[in-house]
Amino acid sequence: MNHQEDKRFKVARFEALIGIALVLINFLWWYGFAFGMGGQAVSDYDWILGMPSWFFYSCIVGFILMVFIVMIVVKYLLTDIPFDEEEDHE
């Protein structure tokens, strides 16, 4: 079977783009808080639960946010596709 005709490749490409988008969202979140709030003298930092606020927001909150985003993406956007070619002929 030609891979250009196979719908599984279209689904795989779409899901790969979703994965790339998730990585970019995670990196931009982390970079924005880490370098946006962390570019000052340590004496000027705000502290949350004993951590600098830039670290708390970029690493702790960012991780929790990404876990929820990935759960939503897996539940609503990703598709269960068969890997067996035999099922395509039925």
N, C-alpha and C positions, 0 to 999 in steps of 0.2 A: 504494500500500500504506500502510496506517495505521501510524504509527511506534509505536503502543502494541502492535501485534501483532508487530512486527519484533524478533527476538531480538538483533539487533545492538545495539539501544539498551540492552537490559538488560546486555549485556556491556560496552558503553561506560560505562555508569553505574558498574558494579562496578570497572572499571579506573580510572575517575576517582577513586573513593574510595580505591583503593590509592595513587594518586599523591598525594592529599591526606595520607594516612597517612604516606607516606614523607617529605613535606615537614615534617610535624609532628615526626616522629622526629628528622630532621636538625636542626630548629630547637631542639628541647628538648635534644638532645645538646650543640649548640654553646652555647646559653644557659647550661646547667647548668655546663659546665666554664669558660666564659669569665667568667661573673659569680660562680660559686661559688668558683673558685680565684683569680680575678684581683682580688678586692676587698680587697687588702691593700697594704701599702707595698712599693714595688719592691725595697727592700733585703731583704725577707722572702721574695721569690719563690724557688722552686726552678727550676733551669734544666736543660733537656734539649736536647742538641745545639746549644747556644747560643741557645735560645729559651726564653721563660718556659713553665713546665709547663702553664699554663692555655691558652696559644696552641697548644702542641704537641698536647695532647689534644683541644681543641675544633676546631682547623682541620686538622691533619695526620692524626691518628688518626681523627677524625670523617669526613674525606673518604674515607680508605681503607675504613673500615667501611661507609659509604654506597655506595661502588662495589660492594662485595661483596653488600650487601643488594639493591641494584638488579639485579645480575646474577642472583641467586637468584629475585627476583620475576619478572623477564623470562622466565627459563627455566621456572618452575613455575606461575606464576599468570596471566600474560597469555596471551590467546588470539588466534590468527591468524584474523581474520574477513574474508570477502570483501566488497568494496565494490560489486560489480556486483549489480544487482537480478535479472538474468537467472539467476544461479546459484541464487537462492532458489526459482525456479519448477520447477527440475529435480527 
